[in-house]
Amino acid sequence: MFHTKRKTTLLIILSTMVFWGCPSEEYTSAKLYLQQNDLKKAEEFLVKAMAIEIDNPEIPFQLGHHIYGKDGRWAEMNDVFDKALAIDPNRKILDGSTVEKMIEISRYGYWSDVYNKGVKVFNASKELDEQSRNDAVRDAISEFQNAIKIKGDESLNYTMLATCYFELGDADKSSELITKAVEIAPEDFNANMAAGQIFIRKKQPDKALPYLQKAVELNPKNSAVIRNLAQTYYDLSNTEESISTYKKAIQTTFDLKAKADLHFNLGVLYNQVGDFDQAEDHFLSSLDLNPEDIEAIMGMAQTFESIEKWRKAEKFYKELIYLDPENANHYKGISRVLLQQGKQQEAKRYFEKSKKYD
């Protein structure tokens, strides 16, 4: 009896080896048609082979990768990929990689092609007129929706869809999608940054704040997100945090115009809290970096007027008039500081000039 059992076991092993070593006639034909690039016939015989070799995950993989994927039949592709995974995700097929790895590579390849096409269409839309731009953005949306069908666990799909819908003016849809992106990838810098920016543009700084805080945590040297966070603190009337964050932004910003803007914003904040010396320092730093910055010069004029340094305020109001001669507020400003210095006639002359530009 023992001897008989050994023979039976051996027969089972041999029959299994024959099964895997010799594929069905249908699968052999399917592979031949694939080599000839006759995809219609290849599909026909892969479907037949899949019904015969029900435990061979290579066949549904081939059907998904070579037929359904190339044809853009994403639901069918994922269906047969799921069937292959259900048979055995760790079975080695084709070049020796596992079913799971081969499907991952195939799915990612198709996803990246569709996703990148969407990005290309979206970026090109920026160069078009408004109507054509909107049409192009809708085309990009279609591509990103296809990308979701291929690989629904990629946060980039939702980030780009959110951006597209915001461009079309659908802020609610946009915020819904960007929230989904962060749910999928909570540690993704770009998703958190985009979420923060979308809620800023929706004028919802309270909702933007946690996303921007997370983005700064993930990338503490990114000056753009630090600036957004500082502005959000400001919008939420958290002046102390806003000042602290603007200081960090200055340290990480190398663009001179952007750095000048940061110094100007700090000047405004220090003005608000009554620290006029710090306000003056930052306005001067802003002017050093951008000598013709009208807003910085205005900040200096108003700062010196606030602390009753009339002659210095006069100097900056005159500079404003030189750079921006048709602004009534500059003439009114210099009129005020001249009055404080007892120069009534000169003050009256500037005030009369202001009426010309009101």
Secondary structure, 3 states (H helix, E strand, C coil): CHHHHHHHHHHHHHHHHHHHHCCCHHHHHHHHHHHCCCHHHHHHHHHHHHHHCCCCCHHHHHHHHHHHCCCCCHHHHHHHHHHHHHHCCCCEECCCEEHHHHHHHHHHHHHHHHHHHHHHHHHHHCCCCHHHHHHHHHHHHHHHHHHHHHCCCCHHHHHHHHHHHHHCCCHHHHHHHHHHHHHHCCCCHHHHHHHHHHHHHCCCHHHHHHHHHHHHHHCCCCHHHHHHHHHHHHHCCCHHHHHHHHHHHHHHCCCHHHHHHHHHHHHHHHHHCCCHHHHHHHHHHHHHHCCCCHHHHHHHHHHHHHCCCHHHHHHHHHHHHHHCCCCHHHHHHHHHHHHHCCCHHHHHHHHHHHHHHC
